[in-house]
Amino acid sequence: MDGVQSEPARWEPPETQVERVYQPVEVRYEDGDWAVGRINAWWRADDGTRWCRLRVLRRGEPQWTVFDPERLVLLPAHLA
């Protein structure tokens, strides 16, 4: 996941602190490319940093990354 991954792919926060969600996102890359993905969990570090487990469709396994609203644009989960 070029430009999105901030930590090693195998890093995991404590499971008891993870909030499971289903949140579609648009991933914007530095080169101007973009992809659709989803966040399936949130975690907040002790220092307040917000992390998400992100899976970019057709690009591998979900990975934890720091949430950056400039690169990860939240999309509606459903339409009313």
C-alpha positions as CSV (number, residue, x, y, z in Angstrom):
1,M,0.0,0.0,0.0
2,D,2.3,2.7,-1.2
3,G,2.1,5.9,0.7
4,V,-0.4,4.7,3.3
5,Q,1.5,2.2,5.5
6,S,3.2,3.9,8.5
7,E,4.3,0.9,10.6
8,P,5.3,-2.7,9.9
9,A,2.4,-4.7,8.4
10,R,2.3,-7.2,11.3
11,W,1.8,-4.6,14.1
12,E,-1.5,-5.0,16.0
13,P,-2.9,-2.9,18.9
14,P,-4.4,-4.6,21.9
15,E,-7.6,-6.4,20.7
16,T,-9.5,-5.3,23.8
17,Q,-9.0,-1.6,22.7
18,V,-10.1,-2.1,19.0
19,E,-13.4,-0.8,17.8
20,R,-14.7,-2.8,14.9
21,V,-16.5,-0.8,12.1
22,Y,-17.3,-0.9,8.4
23,Q,-16.3,2.4,6.8
24,P,-15.7,2.8,3.1
25,V,-12.9,5.2,2.2
26,E,-11.2,6.7,-0.8
27,V,-7.4,6.4,-0.6
28,R,-5.5,9.2,-2.2
29,Y,-1.9,8.6,-3.1
30,E,0.9,11.2,-3.4
31,D,1.2,10.5,-7.1
32,G,-2.4,11.5,-7.7
33,D,-3.6,7.9,-8.0
34,W,-6.5,6.8,-5.9
35,A,-8.3,3.6,-4.8
36,V,-11.3,2.5,-2.9
37,G,-10.9,0.7,0.4
38,R,-12.5,0.2,3.8
39,I,-11.6,0.7,7.4
40,N,-12.7,-2.3,9.5
41,A,-11.4,-1.1,12.9
42,W,-10.3,1.9,14.8
43,W,-7.8,2.3,17.7
44,R,-6.6,5.3,19.6
45,A,-3.0,5.3,21.0
46,D,-2.2,6.7,24.4
47,D,-0.9,9.9,22.8
48,G,-4.2,10.4,21.0
49,T,-3.1,9.3,17.6
50,R,-6.0,7.7,15.7
51,W,-5.2,4.5,13.9
52,C,-7.3,2.5,11.5
53,R,-7.1,-1.0,10.0
54,L,-7.3,-0.3,6.3
55,R,-7.8,-2.7,3.4
56,V,-7.4,-1.3,-0.1
57,L,-9.6,-3.4,-2.5
58,R,-7.6,-5.8,-4.6
59,R,-4.3,-4.7,-3.0
60,G,-3.6,-7.2,-0.2
61,E,-4.4,-7.8,3.4
62,P,-5.7,-5.2,5.9
63,Q,-2.9,-3.2,7.6
64,W,-2.9,-0.8,10.5
65,T,-2.0,2.8,9.6
66,V,-2.3,6.2,11.2
67,F,-5.5,7.9,10.1
68,D,-4.7,10.9,7.8
69,P,-7.9,12.7,6.6
70,E,-5.8,14.2,3.8
71,R,-5.2,10.7,2.3
72,L,-8.1,8.7,3.6
73,V,-11.4,10.3,2.7
74,L,-14.4,8.8,4.6
75,L,-17.3,7.8,2.3
76,P,-20.9,7.2,3.3
77,A,-21.4,3.7,4.7
78,H,-25.0,3.6,3.4
79,L,-27.5,5.8,1.7
80,A,-30.8,6.6,3.4
